[in-house]
Amino acid sequence: MTAQLTWLKYNWKWALPMGALGIFVPVTSCVFVTILLISFLVVRTSTIYKKAMVAVRTDDRMVDLIGSPIQPGLFVLGTVSRRAAGTMVNITIPLYGPGGKATAFAVAAKTDGNWNFTTLQVQVKSRQAYIDLLKAHN
């Protein structure tokens, strides 16, 4: 026991900060991960996200290009702008299917309690052009 006390007596200048980091880093990491998970949950339960996923999954062009079932990726990104005229949401959804990968871009506005897409496009990784899901295809 005397050896431990002697070691701590001579090394306390770096042992104390390292001990503090040993507590600070895990706590900060847990807070960051919790905030990240809550934000993903909020986006994934939003009306716009659900409507965009229904539109992507039911579009024949998307099923032909990346296969079925079409699944969303983990990192859904988005922004929300609130103004007097209404609310604007802009989200990016990574997609994957058995035949490939894609990214959906959705912009929607809420006016008078109703959500309407102004943009709903998908870019398939194997193609350069965007597929506009708001326009009917022939």
N, CA, C and O atoms as CSV, one atom per row, in Angstrom:
chain,resi,resn,atom,element,x,y,z
A,1,MET,N,N,0.826,-1.189,0.000
A,1,MET,CA,C,0.000,0.000,0.000
A,1,MET,C,C,0.866,1.247,0.000
A,1,MET,O,O,0.458,2.273,-0.543
A,2,THR,N,N,2.016,1.188,0.577
A,2,THR,CA,C,2.924,2.322,0.591
A,2,THR,C,C,3.402,2.651,-0.815
A,2,THR,O,O,3.605,3.821,-1.140
A,3,ALA,N,N,3.586,1.630,-1.657
A,3,ALA,CA,C,4.030,1.855,-3.036
A,3,ALA,C,C,2.978,2.621,-3.825
A,3,ALA,O,O,3.325,3.485,-4.630
A,4,GLN,N,N,1.682,2.318,-3.610
A,4,GLN,CA,C,0.624,3.037,-4.309
A,4,GLN,C,C,0.573,4.496,-3.874
A,4,GLN,O,O,0.419,5.384,-4.712
A,5,LEU,N,N,0.696,4.747,-2.620
A,5,LEU,CA,C,0.682,6.126,-2.127
A,5,LEU,C,C,1.885,6.896,-2.653
A,5,LEU,O,O,1.763,8.075,-2.987
A,6,THR,N,N,3.027,6.259,-2.729
A,6,THR,CA,C,4.218,6.917,-3.249
A,6,THR,C,C,4.034,7.235,-4.728
A,6,THR,O,O,4.386,8.332,-5.163
A,7,TRP,N,N,3.492,6.308,-5.512
A,7,TRP,CA,C,3.259,6.538,-6.927
A,7,TRP,C,C,2.305,7.712,-7.131
A,7,TRP,O,O,2.562,8.583,-7.963
A,8,LEU,N,N,1.200,7.742,-6.374
A,8,LEU,CA,C,0.224,8.821,-6.489
A,8,LEU,C,C,0.823,10.151,-6.050
A,8,LEU,O,O,0.502,11.195,-6.618
A,9,LYS,N,N,1.671,10.120,-5.064
A,9,LYS,CA,C,2.307,11.348,-4.569
A,9,LYS,C,C,3.162,11.990,-5.656
A,9,LYS,O,O,3.190,13.215,-5.774
A,10,TYR,N,N,3.854,11.186,-6.445
A,10,TYR,CA,C,4.747,11.720,-7.470
A,10,TYR,C,C,4.060,11.952,-8.822
A,10,TYR,O,O,4.569,12.714,-9.643
A,11,ASN,N,N,2.933,11.320,-9.058
A,11,ASN,CA,C,2.290,11.396,-10.370
A,11,ASN,C,C,0.917,12.065,-10.356
A,11,ASN,O,O,0.172,11.943,-11.329
A,12,TRP,N,N,0.572,12.751,-9.306
A,12,TRP,CA,C,-0.765,13.339,-9.207
A,12,TRP,C,C,-1.012,14.424,-10.263
A,12,TRP,O,O,-2.164,14.681,-10.611
A,13,LYS,N,N,0.035,15.058,-10.773
A,13,LYS,CA,C,-0.146,16.166,-11.718
A,13,LYS,C,C,-0.740,15.705,-13.051
A,13,LYS,O,O,-1.433,16.479,-13.712
A,14,TRP,N,N,-0.488,14.494,-13.444
A,14,TRP,CA,C,-1.106,13.998,-14.662
A,14,TRP,C,C,-2.207,12.992,-14.369
A,14,TRP,O,O,-3.072,12.771,-15.217
A,15,ALA,N,N,-2.199,12.378,-13.192
A,15,ALA,CA,C,-3.229,11.402,-12.841
A,15,ALA,C,C,-4.576,12.096,-12.597
A,15,ALA,O,O,-5.622,11.547,-12.943
A,16,LEU,N,N,-4.559,13.275,-12.016
A,16,LEU,CA,C,-5.803,14.012,-11.739
A,16,LEU,C,C,-6.516,14.434,-13.020
A,16,LEU,O,O,-7.714,14.182,-13.143
A,17,PRO,N,N,-5.829,15.072,-13.990
A,17,PRO,CA,C,-6.520,15.414,-15.245
A,17,PRO,C,C,-6.991,14.184,-16.021
A,17,PRO,O,O,-8.063,14.205,-16.626
A,18,MET,N,N,-6.202,13.125,-16.005
A,18,MET,CA,C,-6.606,11.911,-16.706
A,18,MET,C,C,-7.842,11.293,-16.057
A,18,MET,O,O,-8.709,10.761,-16.750
A,19,GLY,N,N,-7.921,11.360,-14.755
A,19,GLY,CA,C,-9.114,10.871,-14.059
A,19,GLY,C,C,-10.336,11.706,-14.402
A,19,GLY,O,O,-11.431,11.174,-14.586
A,20,ALA,N,N,-10.141,13.039,-14.488
A,20,ALA,CA,C,-11.251,13.925,-14.854
A,20,ALA,C,C,-11.705,13.636,-16.284
A,20,ALA,O,O,-12.907,13.608,-16.550
A,21,LEU,N,N,-10.764,13.421,-17.210
A,21,LEU,CA,C,-11.120,13.071,-18.587
A,21,LEU,C,C,-11.830,11.725,-18.641
A,21,LEU,O,O,-12.733,11.520,-19.452
A,22,GLY,N,N,-11.422,10.828,-17.784
A,22,GLY,CA,C,-12.061,9.518,-17.730
A,22,GLY,C,C,-13.527,9.603,-17.352
A,22,GLY,O,O,-14.302,8.702,-17.673
A,23,ILE,N,N,-13.911,10.657,-16.685
A,23,ILE,CA,C,-15.319,10.880,-16.333
A,23,ILE,C,C,-15.993,11.764,-17.373
A,23,ILE,O,O,-17.122,11.485,-17.778
A,24,PHE,N,N,-15.320,12.829,-17.813
A,24,PHE,CA,C,-15.900,13.811,-18.718
A,24,PHE,C,C,-16.224,13.223,-20.094
A,24,PHE,O,O,-17.315,13.451,-20.617
A,25,VAL,N,N,-15.311,12.487,-20.675
A,25,VAL,CA,C,-15.492,11.963,-22.040
A,25,VAL,C,C,-16.687,11.011,-22.132
A,25,VAL,O,O,-17.506,11.183,-23.034
A,26,PRO,N,N,-16.832,10.019,-21.254
A,26,PRO,CA,C,-18.010,9.146,-21.368
A,26,PRO,C,C,-19.335,9.874,-21.137
A,26,PRO,O,O,-20.322,9.591,-21.815
A,27,VAL,N,N,-19.362,10.798,-20.196
A,27,VAL,CA,C,-20.601,11.534,-19.925
A,27,VAL,C,C,-20.971,12.399,-21.125
A,27,VAL,O,O,-22.131,12.418,-21.536
A,28,THR,N,N,-20.001,13.112,-21.691
A,28,THR,CA,C,-20.248,13.947,-22.864
A,28,THR,C,C,-20.685,13.091,-24.053
A,28,THR,O,O,-21.589,13.475,-24.795
A,29,SER,N,N,-20.057,11.954,-24.234
A,29,SER,CA,C,-20.436,11.054,-25.325
A,29,SER,C,C,-21.869,10.564,-25.176
A,29,SER,O,O,-22.611,10.499,-26.156
A,30,CYS,N,N,-22.259,10.220,-23.958
A,30,CYS,CA,C,-23.630,9.760,-23.724
A,30,CYS,C,C,-24.646,10.863,-24.011
A,30,CYS,O,O,-25.703,10.591,-24.580
A,31,VAL,N,N,-24.348,12.084,-23.632
A,31,VAL,CA,C,-25.248,13.211,-23.892
A,31,VAL,C,C,-25.360,13.441,-25.400
A,31,VAL,O,O,-26.462,13.640,-25.912
A,32,PHE,N,N,-24.240,13.417,-26.111
A,32,PHE,CA,C,-24.237,13.623,-27.562
A,32,PHE,C,C,-25.039,12.538,-28.274
A,32,PHE,O,O,-25.847,12.847,-29.150
A,33,VAL,N,N,-24.834,11.299,-27.920
A,33,VAL,CA,C,-25.552,10.189,-28.548
A,33,VAL,C,C,-27.043,10.284,-28.256
A,33,VAL,O,O,-27.858,10.005,-29.136
A,34,THR,N,N,-27.416,10.668,-27.050
A,34,THR,CA,C,-28.828,10.820,-26.693
A,34,THR,C,C,-29.490,11.908,-27.536
A,34,THR,O,O,-30.592,11.710,-28.047
A,35,ILE,N,N,-28.838,13.037,-27.683
A,35,ILE,CA,C,-29.381,14.128,-28.504
A,35,ILE,C,C,-29.514,13.687,-29.953
A,35,ILE,O,O,-30.513,13.992,-30.604
A,36,LEU,N,N,-28.516,12.973,-30.467
A,36,LEU,CA,C,-28.549,12.482,-31.839
A,36,LEU,C,C,-29.700,11.500,-32.048
A,36,LEU,O,O,-30.411,11.590,-33.049
A,37,LEU,N,N,-29.890,10.576,-31.129
A,37,LEU,CA,C,-30.971,9.599,-31.246
A,37,LEU,C,C,-32.345,10.257,-31.175
A,37,LEU,O,O,-33.256,9.872,-31.908
A,38,ILE,N,N,-32.496,11.234,-30.306
A,38,ILE,CA,C,-33.784,11.940,-30.194
A,38,ILE,C,C,-34.080,12.695,-31.490
A,38,ILE,O,O,-35.216,12.696,-31.963
A,39,SER,N,N,-33.056,13.339,-32.066
A,39,SER,CA,C,-33.297,14.081,-33.315
A,39,SER,C,C,-33.659,13.132,-34.451
A,39,SER,O,O,-34.536,13.450,-35.254
A,40,PHE,N,N,-33.002,11.963,-34.539
A,40,PHE,CA,C,-33.374,10.976,-35.561
A,40,PHE,C,C,-34.797,10.488,-35.359
A,40,PHE,O,O,-35.541,10.313,-36.324
A,41,LEU,N,N,-35.176,10.270,-34.113
A,41,LEU,CA,C,-36.524,9.792,-33.814
A,41,LEU,C,C,-37.568,10.830,-34.205
A,41,LEU,O,O,-38.613,10.481,-34.754
A,42,VAL,N,N,-37.296,12.088,-33.931
A,42,VAL,CA,C,-38.233,13.160,-34.279
A,42,VAL,C,C,-38.429,13.238,-35.786
A,42,VAL,O,O,-39.557,13.372,-36.259
A,43,VAL,N,N,-37.332,13.156,-36.546
A,43,VAL,CA,C,-37.444,13.227,-38.008
A,43,VAL,C,C,-38.195,12.010,-38.540
A,43,VAL,O,O,-39.067,12.148,-39.398
A,44,ARG,N,N,-37.866,10.827,-38.043
A,44,ARG,CA,C,-38.483,9.598,-38.562
A,44,ARG,C,C,-39.964,9.466,-38.205
A,44,ARG,O,O,-40.677,8.695,-38.848
A,45,THR,N,N,-40.432,10.180,-37.225
A,45,THR,CA,C,-41.850,10.125,-36.879
A,45,THR,C,C,-42.627,11.298,-37.470
A,45,THR,O,O,-43.829,11.427,-37.235
A,46,SER,N,N,-41.951,12.154,-38.236
A,46,SER,CA,C,-42.628,13.319,-38.811
A,46,SER,C,C,-43.514,12.909,-39.984
A,46,SER,O,O,-43.269,11.896,-40.641
A,47,THR,N,N,-44.520,13.691,-40.229
A,47,THR,CA,C,-45.460,13.449,-41.322
A,47,THR,C,C,-44.761,13.505,-42.671
A,47,THR,O,O,-45.025,12.672,-43.537
A,48,ILE,N,N,-43.885,14.460,-42.858
A,48,ILE,CA,C,-43.196,14.620,-44.134
A,48,ILE,C,C,-42.315,13.415,-44.434
A,48,ILE,O,O,-42.293,12.937,-45.569
A,49,TYR,N,N,-41.601,12.924,-43.454
A,49,TYR,CA,C,-40.754,11.744,-43.643
A,49,TYR,C,C,-41.609,10.552,-44.060
A,49,TYR,O,O,-41.263,9.832,-44.997
A,50,LYS,N,N,-42.711,10.348,-43.371
A,50,LYS,CA,C,-43.584,9.208,-43.681
A,50,LYS,C,C,-44.177,9.322,-45.084
A,50,LYS,O,O,-44.233,8.336,-45.819
A,51,LYS,N,N,-44.622,10.532,-45.455
A,51,LYS,CA,C,-45.186,10.739,-46.794
A,51,LYS,C,C,-44.129,10.539,-47.878
A,51,LYS,O,O,-44.411,9.957,-48.925
A,52,ALA,N,N,-42.924,11.018,-47.627
A,52,ALA,CA,C,-41.848,10.854,-48.607
A,52,ALA,C,C,-41.512,9.373,-48.788
A,52,ALA,O,O,-41.303,8.922,-49.914
A,53,MET,N,N,-41.458,8.624,-47.706
A,53,MET,CA,C,-41.139,7.196,-47.808
A,53,MET,C,C,-42.240,6.433,-48.535
A,53,MET,O,O,-41.944,5.515,-49.300
A,54,VAL,N,N,-43.503,6.791,-48.314
A,54,VAL,CA,C,-44.604,6.144,-49.035
A,54,VAL,C,C,-44.477,6.438,-50.529
A,54,VAL,O,O,-44.635,5.543,-51.358
A,55,ALA,N,N,-44.192,7.688,-50.864
A,55,ALA,CA,C,-44.059,8.057,-52.282
A,55,ALA,C,C,-42.902,7.310,-52.941
A,55,ALA,O,O,-43.030,6.855,-54.077
A,56,VAL,N,N,-41.789,7.181,-52.250
A,56,VAL,CA,C,-40.629,6.480,-52.808
A,56,VAL,C,C,-40.929,4.994,-52.975
A,56,VAL,O,O,-40.633,4.411,-54.019
A,57,ARG,N,N,-41.509,4.388,-51.959
A,57,ARG,CA,C,-41.755,2.943,-51.991
A,57,ARG,C,C,-42.825,2.529,-52.992
A,57,ARG,O,O,-42.819,1.392,-53.464
A,58,THR,N,N,-43.742,3.431,-53.322
A,58,THR,CA,C,-44.831,3.082,-54.243
A,58,THR,C,C,-44.557,3.520,-55.683
A,58,THR,O,O,-45.376,3.268,-56.567
A,59,ASP,N,N,-43.438,4.160,-55.925
A,59,ASP,CA,C,-43.107,4.602,-57.269
A,59,ASP,C,C,-42.462,3.445,-58.037
A,59,ASP,O,O,-41.444,2.897,-57.613
A,60,ASP,N,N,-43.067,3.084,-59.170
A,60,ASP,CA,C,-42.573,1.963,-59.977
A,60,ASP,C,C,-41.143,2.182,-60.459
A,60,ASP,O,O,-40.363,1.233,-60.536
A,61,ARG,N,N,-40.795,3.427,-60.783
A,61,ARG,CA,C,-39.442,3.713,-61.260
A,61,ARG,C,C,-38.402,3.393,-60.193
A,61,ARG,O,O,-37.335,2.856,-60.492
A,62,MET,N,N,-38.721,3.725,-58.954
A,62,MET,CA,C,-37.783,3.457,-57.862
A,62,MET,C,C,-37.636,1.959,-57.625
A,62,MET,O,O,-36.530,1.464,-57.407
A,63,VAL,N,N,-38.741,1.248,-57.669
A,63,VAL,CA,C,-38.686,-0.204,-57.475
A,63,VAL,C,C,-37.864,-0.845,-58.594
A,63,VAL,O,O,-37.098,-1.775,-58.343
A,64,ASP,N,N,-38.017,-0.355,-59.823
A,64,ASP,CA,C,-37.241,-0.892,-60.946
A,64,ASP,C,C,-35.746,-0.610,-60.786
A,64,ASP,O,O,-34.914,-1.447,-61.134
A,65,LEU,N,N,-35.406,0.571,-60.258
A,65,LEU,CA,C,-34.003,0.973,-60.186
A,65,LEU,C,C,-33.244,0.400,-58.994
A,65,LEU,O,O,-32.107,-0.044,-59.151
A,66,ILE,N,N,-33.849,0.400,-57.805
A,66,ILE,CA,C,-33.097,-0.082,-56.638
A,66,ILE,C,C,-33.738,-1.294,-55.974
A,66,ILE,O,O,-33.225,-1.792,-54.972
A,67,GLY,N,N,-34.841,-1.770,-56.514
A,67,GLY,CA,C,-35.454,-2.990,-55.999
A,67,GLY,C,C,-36.424,-2.743,-54.866
A,67,GLY,O,O,-36.661,-1.609,-54.450
A,68,SER,N,N,-36.975,-3.833,-54.384
A,68,SER,CA,C,-37.940,-3.762,-53.294
A,68,SER,C,C,-37.598,-4.854,-52.283
A,68,SER,O,O,-37.268,-5.965,-52.698
A,69,PRO,N,N,-37.657,-4.605,-51.027
A,69,PRO,CA,C,-38.157,-3.411,-50.353
A,69,PRO,C,C,-37.119,-2.286,-50.326
A,69,PRO,O,O,-35.914,-2.528,-50.265
A,70,ILE,N,N,-37.618,-1.066,-50.371
A,70,ILE,CA,C,-36.765,0.118,-50.260
A,70,ILE,C,C,-36.734,0.514,-48.792
A,70,ILE,O,O,-37.774,0.744,-48.175
A,71,GLN,N,N,-35.532,0.589,-48.244
A,71,GLN,CA,C,-35.357,0.907,-46.829
A,71,GLN,C,C,-34.634,2.242,-46.678
A,71,GLN,O,O,-33.787,2.586,-47.503
A,72,PRO,N,N,-34.964,3.000,-45.626
A,72,PRO,CA,C,-34.233,4.243,-45.374
A,72,PRO,C,C,-32.901,3.955,-44.702
A,72,PRO,O,O,-32.764,2.981,-43.961
A,73,GLY,N,N,-31.925,4.806,-44.967
A,73,GLY,CA,C,-30.639,4.718,-44.280
A,73,GLY,C,C,-30.748,5.295,-42.880
A,73,GLY,O,O,-31.801,5.796,-42.485
A,74,LEU,N,N,-29.678,5.225,-42.147
A,74,LEU,CA,C,-29.683,5.644,-40.749
A,74,LEU,C,C,-29.674,7.153,-40.580
A,74,LEU,O,O,-30.428,7.682,-39.763
A,75,PHE,N,N,-28.842,7.854,-41.327
A,75,PHE,CA,C,-28.633,9.274,-41.082
A,75,PHE,C,C,-29.533,10.151,-41.956
A,75,PHE,O,O,-29.143,10.563,-43.049
A,76,VAL,N,N,-30.714,10.424,-41.471
A,76,VAL,CA,C,-31.655,11.317,-42.141
A,76,VAL,C,C,-31.333,12.734,-41.677
A,76,VAL,O,O,-31.296,13.009,-40.478
A,77,LEU,N,N,-31.102,13.622,-42.625
A,77,LEU,CA,C,-30.772,15.005,-42.306
A,77,LEU,C,C,-31.949,15.906,-42.638
A,77,LEU,O,O,-32.727,15.607,-43.544
A,78,GLY,N,N,-32.083,16.999,-41.915
A,78,GLY,CA,C,-33.178,17.904,-42.215
A,78,GLY,C,C,-33.077,19.233,-41.505
A,78,GLY,O,O,-32.347,19.401,-40.529
A,79,THR,N,N,-33.846,20.179,-42.040
A,79,THR,CA,C,-33.965,21.489,-41.421
A,79,THR,C,C,-35.435,21.889,-41.391
A,79,THR,O,O,-36.231,21.471,-42.233
A,80,VAL,N,N,-35.772,22.706,-40.404
A,80,VAL,CA,C,-37.135,23.223,-40.271
A,80,VAL,C,C,-37.039,24.738,-40.155
A,80,VAL,O,O,-36.266,25.262,-39.353
A,81,SER,N,N,-37.831,25.436,-40.963
A,81,SER,CA,C,-37.891,26.898,-40.906
A,81,SER,C,C,-39.323,27.293,-40.589
A,81,SER,O,O,-40.257,26.909,-41.294
A,82,ARG,N,N,-39.484,28.055,-39.536
A,82,ARG,CA,C,-40.821,28.534,-39.156
A,82,ARG,C,C,-40.908,30.028,-39.406
A,82,ARG,O,O,-40.078,30.812,-38.944
A,83,ARG,N,N,-41.941,30.395,-40.152
A,83,ARG,CA,C,-42.181,31.803,-40.457
A,83,ARG,C,C,-43.659,32.086,-40.262
A,83,ARG,O,O,-44.450,31.175,-40.016
A,84,ALA,N,N,-44.022,33.345,-40.373
A,84,ALA,CA,C,-45.420,33.727,-40.204
A,84,ALA,C,C,-46.304,33.086,-41.276
A,84,ALA,O,O,-47.461,32.757,-41.012
A,85,ALA,N,N,-45.767,32.911,-42.471
A,85,ALA,CA,C,-46.543,32.341,-43.568
A,85,ALA,C,C,-46.735,30.835,-43.431
A,85,ALA,O,O,-47.647,30.270,-44.035
A,86,GLY,N,N,-45.893,30.185,-42.647
A,86,GLY,CA,C,-46.010,28.739,-42.472
A,86,GLY,C,C,-44.681,28.112,-42.110
A,86,GLY,O,O,-43.718,28.804,-41.779
A,87,THR,N,N,-44.642,26.802,-42.177
A,87,THR,CA,C,-43.451,26.040,-41.829
A,87,THR,C,C,-42.902,25.369,-43.081
A,87,THR,O,O,-43.660,24.832,-43.889
A,88,MET,N,N,-41.585,25.402,-43.237
A,88,MET,CA,C,-40.912,24.774,-44.364
A,88,MET,C,C,-39.956,23.714,-43.825
A,88,MET,O,O,-39.174,23.978,-42.912
A,89,VAL,N,N,-40.025,22.511,-44.399
A,89,VAL,CA,C,-39.164,21.406,-43.992
A,89,VAL,C,C,-38.370,20.939,-45.194
A,89,VAL,O,O,-38.902,20.809,-46.296
A,90,ASN,N,N,-37.092,20.689,-44.970
A,90,ASN,CA,C,-36.194,20.214,-46.013
A,90,ASN,C,C,-35.470,18.996,-45.446
A,90,ASN,O,O,-34.706,19.131,-44.491
A,91,ILE,N,N,-35.699,17.791,-46.022
A,91,ILE,CA,C,-35.047,16.592,-45.507
A,91,ILE,C,C,-34.341,15.829,-46.624
A,91,ILE,O,O,-34.738,15.877,-47.788
A,92,THR,N,N,-33.296,15.136,-46.237
A,92,THR,CA,C,-32.533,14.275,-47.132
A,92,THR,C,C,-32.541,12.881,-46.526
A,92,THR,O,O,-32.133,12.691,-45.380
A,93,ILE,N,N,-33.008,11.905,-47.303
A,93,ILE,CA,C,-33.158,10.542,-46.804
A,93,ILE,C,C,-32.299,9.601,-47.651
A,93,ILE,O,O,-32.559,9.435,-48.843
A,94,PRO,N,N,-31.282,8.985,-47.051
A,94,PRO,CA,C,-30.554,7.959,-47.801
A,94,PRO,C,C,-31.422,6.713,-47.939
A,94,PRO,O,O,-32.104,6.324,-46.991
A,95,LEU,N,N,-31.402,6.095,-49.097
A,95,LEU,CA,C,-32.231,4.925,-49.379
A,95,LEU,C,C,-31.361,3.787,-49.892
A,95,LEU,O,O,-30.316,4.006,-50.505
A,96,TYR,N,N,-31.813,2.576,-49.629
A,96,TYR,CA,C,-31.140,1.436,-50.230
A,96,TYR,C,C,-32.150,0.328,-50.475
A,96,TYR,O,O,-33.147,0.190,-49.767
A,97,GLY,N,N,-31.860,-0.442,-51.487
A,97,GLY,CA,C,-32.673,-1.594,-51.838
A,97,GLY,C,C,-31.751,-2.699,-52.306
A,97,GLY,O,O,-30.536,-2.510,-52.355
A,98,PRO,N,N,-32.302,-3.840,-52.649
A,98,PRO,CA,C,-31.454,-4.943,-53.093
A,98,PRO,C,C,-30.699,-4.649,-54.387
A,98,PRO,O,O,-29.698,-5.303,-54.679
A,99,GLY,N,N,-31.169,-3.672,-55.165
A,99,GLY,CA,C,-30.534,-3.373,-56.444
A,99,GLY,C,C,-29.698,-2.117,-56.470
A,99,GLY,O,O,-29.162,-1.772,-57.524
A,100,GLY,N,N,-29.560,-1.418,-55.366
A,100,GLY,CA,C,-28.750,-0.211,-55.373
A,100,GLY,C,C,-29.087,0.751,-54.255
A,100,GLY,O,O,-29.875,0.458,-53.355
A,101,LYS,N,N,-28.454,1.918,-54.348
A,101,LYS,CA,C,-28.627,2.970,-53.342
A,101,LYS,C,C,-29.128,4.244,-54.011
A,101,LYS,O,O,-28.938,4.450,-55.210
A,102,ALA,N,N,-29.769,5.089,-53.217
A,102,ALA,CA,C,-30.293,6.360,-53.722
A,102,ALA,C,C,-30.396,7.347,-52.568
A,102,ALA,O,O,-30.203,6.988,-51.406
A,103,THR,N,N,-30.701,8.585,-52.902
A,103,THR,CA,C,-30.934,9.621,-51.899
A,103,THR,C,C,-32.176,10.397,-52.293
A,103,THR,O,O,-32.293,10.868,-53.424
A,104,ALA,N,N,-33.105,10.528,-51.354
A,104,ALA,CA,C,-34.332,11.285,-51.593
A,104,ALA,C,C,-34.170,12.689,-51.002
A,104,ALA,O,O,-33.629,12.858,-49.909
A,105,PHE,N,N,-34.642,13.674,-51.734
A,105,PHE,CA,C,-34.624,15.067,-51.301
A,105,PHE,C,C,-36.062,15.565,-51.280
A,105,PHE,O,O,-36.738,15.579,-52.309
A,106,ALA,N,N,-36.523,15.971,-50.110
A,106,ALA,CA,C,-37.909,16.417,-49.980
A,106,ALA,C,C,-37.952,17.808,-49.356
A,106,ALA,O,O,-37.290,18.080,-48.354
A,107,VAL,N,N,-38.736,18.670,-49.965
A,107,VAL,CA,C,-39.002,19.997,-49.421
A,107,VAL,C,C,-40.517,20.125,-49.364
A,107,VAL,O,O,-41.204,19.903,-50.360
A,108,ALA,N,N,-41.027,20.481,-48.208
A,108,ALA,CA,C,-42.474,20.602,-48.042
A,108,ALA,C,C,-42.792,21.841,-47.228
A,108,ALA,O,O,-41.999,22.292,-46.401
A,109,ALA,N,N,-43.964,22.372,-47.483
A,109,ALA,CA,C,-44.428,23.552,-46.760
A,109,ALA,C,C,-45.766,23.234,-46.107
A,109,ALA,O,O,-46.604,22.529,-46.668
A,110,LYS,N,N,-45.939,23.768,-44.918
A,110,LYS,CA,C,-47.197,23.581,-44.205
A,110,LYS,C,C,-47.912,24.928,-44.150
A,110,LYS,O,O,-47.438,25.886,-43.540
A,111,THR,N,N,-49.061,24.965,-44.806
A,111,THR,CA,C,-49.889,26.158,-44.771
A,111,THR,C,C,-51.312,25.729,-44.461
A,111,THR,O,O,-51.813,24.755,-45.022
A,112,ASP,N,N,-51.941,26.442,-43.590
A,112,ASP,CA,C,-53.312,26.143,-43.158
A,112,ASP,C,C,-53.459,24.710,-42.646
A,112,ASP,O,O,-54.500,24.082,-42.835
A,113,GLY,N,N,-52.421,24.202,-42.005
A,113,GLY,CA,C,-52.481,22.872,-41.412
A,113,GLY,C,C,-52.238,21.717,-42.366
A,113,GLY,O,O,-52.295,20.560,-41.950
A,114,ASN,N,N,-51.968,22.001,-43.639
A,114,ASN,CA,C,-51.740,20.942,-44.627
A,114,ASN,C,C,-50.307,20.979,-45.137
A,114,ASN,O,O,-49.762,22.049,-45.410
A,115,TRP,N,N,-49.703,19.800,-45.264
A,115,TRP,CA,C,-48.359,19.677,-45.819
A,115,TRP,C,C,-48.448,19.433,-47.312
A,115,TRP,O,O,-49.211,18.581,-47.767
A,116,ASN,N,N,-47.670,20.179,-48.068
A,116,ASN,CA,C,-47.577,19.989,-49.513
A,116,ASN,C,C,-46.117,19.984,-49.922
A,116,ASN,O,O,-45.345,20.862,-49.536
A,117,PHE,N,N,-45.745,18.971,-50.719
A,117,PHE,CA,C,-44.379,18.904,-51.222
A,117,PHE,C,C,-44.188,19.959,-52.302
A,117,PHE,O,O,-45.028,20.114,-53.188
A,118,THR,N,N,-43.085,20.678,-52.222
A,118,THR,CA,C,-42.684,21.540,-53.328
A,118,THR,C,C,-41.600,20.847,-54.144
A,118,THR,O,O,-41.442,21.119,-55.334
A,119,THR,N,N,-40.861,19.959,-53.507
A,119,THR,CA,C,-39.839,19.156,-54.173
A,119,THR,C,C,-39.856,17.762,-53.567
A,119,THR,O,O,-39.901,17.607,-52.347
A,120,LEU,N,N,-39.820,16.756,-54.420
A,120,LEU,CA,C,-39.648,15.371,-53.981
A,120,LEU,C,C,-38.910,14.659,-55.109
A,120,LEU,O,O,-39.513,14.164,-56.061
A,121,GLN,N,N,-37.592,14.625,-54.970
A,121,GLN,CA,C,-36.738,14.058,-56.001
A,121,GLN,C,C,-35.844,12.980,-55.401
A,121,GLN,O,O,-35.520,12.999,-54.214
A,122,VAL,N,N,-35.458,12.039,-56.260
A,122,VAL,CA,C,-34.558,10.976,-55.835
A,122,VAL,C,C,-33.413,10.898,-56.831
A,122,VAL,O,O,-33.619,10.938,-58.044
A,123,GLN,N,N,-32.214,10.787,-56.300
A,123,GLN,CA,C,-31.051,10.570,-57.151
A,123,GLN,C,C,-30.513,9.171,-56.858
A,123,GLN,O,O,-30.071,8.880,-55.746
A,124,VAL,N,N,-30.559,8.324,-57.862
A,124,VAL,CA,C,-30.030,6.967,-57.749
A,124,VAL,C,C,-28.524,7.046,-57.967
A,124,VAL,O,O,-28.056,7.751,-58.861
A,125,LYS,N,N,-27.774,6.323,-57.151
A,125,LYS,CA,C,-26.308,6.395,-57.214
A,125,LYS,C,C,-25.746,6.023,-58.588
A,125,LYS,O,O,-24.715,6.559,-58.997
A,126,SER,N,N,-26.405,5.121,-59.296
A,126,SER,CA,C,-25.895,4.685,-60.597
A,126,SER,C,C,-26.271,5.622,-61.740
A,126,SER,O,O,-25.851,5.402,-62.876
A,127,ARG,N,N,-27.061,6.670,-61.459
A,127,ARG,CA,C,-27.506,7.610,-62.494
A,127,ARG,C,C,-27.184,9.028,-62.070
A,127,ARG,O,O,-27.101,9.327,-60.879
A,128,GLN,N,N,-27.004,9.899,-63.046
A,128,GLN,CA,C,-26.734,11.302,-62.758
A,128,GLN,C,C,-28.024,12.102,-62.577
A,128,GLN,O,O,-28.077,13.018,-61.756
A,129,ALA,N,N,-29.054,11.760,-63.335
A,129,ALA,CA,C,-30.294,12.537,-63.343
A,129,ALA,C,C,-31.127,12.268,-62.094
A,129,ALA,O,O,-31.053,11.199,-61.488
A,130,TYR,N,N,-31.912,13.261,-61.737
A,130,TYR,CA,C,-32.853,13.136,-60.634
A,130,TYR,C,C,-34.180,12.597,-61.162
A,130,TYR,O,O,-34.570,12.878,-62.296
A,131,ILE,N,N,-34.852,11.835,-60.343
A,131,ILE,CA,C,-36.194,11.360,-60.667
A,131,ILE,C,C,-37.169,12.194,-59.863
A,131,ILE,O,O,-37.138,12.176,-58.632
A,132,ASP,N,N,-38.037,12.928,-60.548
A,132,ASP,CA,C,-39.012,13.784,-59.878
A,132,ASP,C,C,-40.248,12.969,-59.565
A,132,ASP,O,O,-40.986,12.594,-60.476
A,133,LEU,N,N,-40.487,12.690,-58.307
A,133,LEU,CA,C,-41.627,11.859,-57.906
A,133,LEU,C,C,-42.934,12.636,-57.910
A,133,LEU,O,O,-44.002,12.037,-57.790
A,134,LEU,N,N,-42.874,13.946,-58.045
A,134,LEU,CA,C,-44.099,14.748,-58.099
A,134,LEU,C,C,-44.693,14.774,-59.501
A,134,LEU,O,O,-45.876,15.069,-59.671
A,135,LYS,N,N,-43.879,14.467,-60.499
A,135,LYS,CA,C,-44.349,14.453,-61.876
A,135,LYS,C,C,-44.730,13.044,-62.258
A,135,LYS,O,O,-44.032,12.088,-61.918
A,136,ALA,N,N,-45.841,12.915,-62.967
A,136,ALA,CA,C,-46.273,11.603,-63.451
A,136,ALA,C,C,-45.298,11.125,-64.508
A,136,ALA,O,O,-44.759,11.926,-65.272
A,137,HIS,N,N,-45.074,9.846,-64.553
A,137,HIS,CA,C,-44.185,9.274,-65.557
A,137,HIS,C,C,-44.983,8.486,-66.577
A,137,HIS,O,O,-46.081,8.009,-66.292
A,138,ASN,N,N,-44.429,8.356,-67.752
A,138,ASN,CA,C,-45.103,7.648,-68.849
A,138,ASN,C,C,-44.422,6.317,-69.100
A,138,ASN,O,O,-44.838,5.568,-69.984
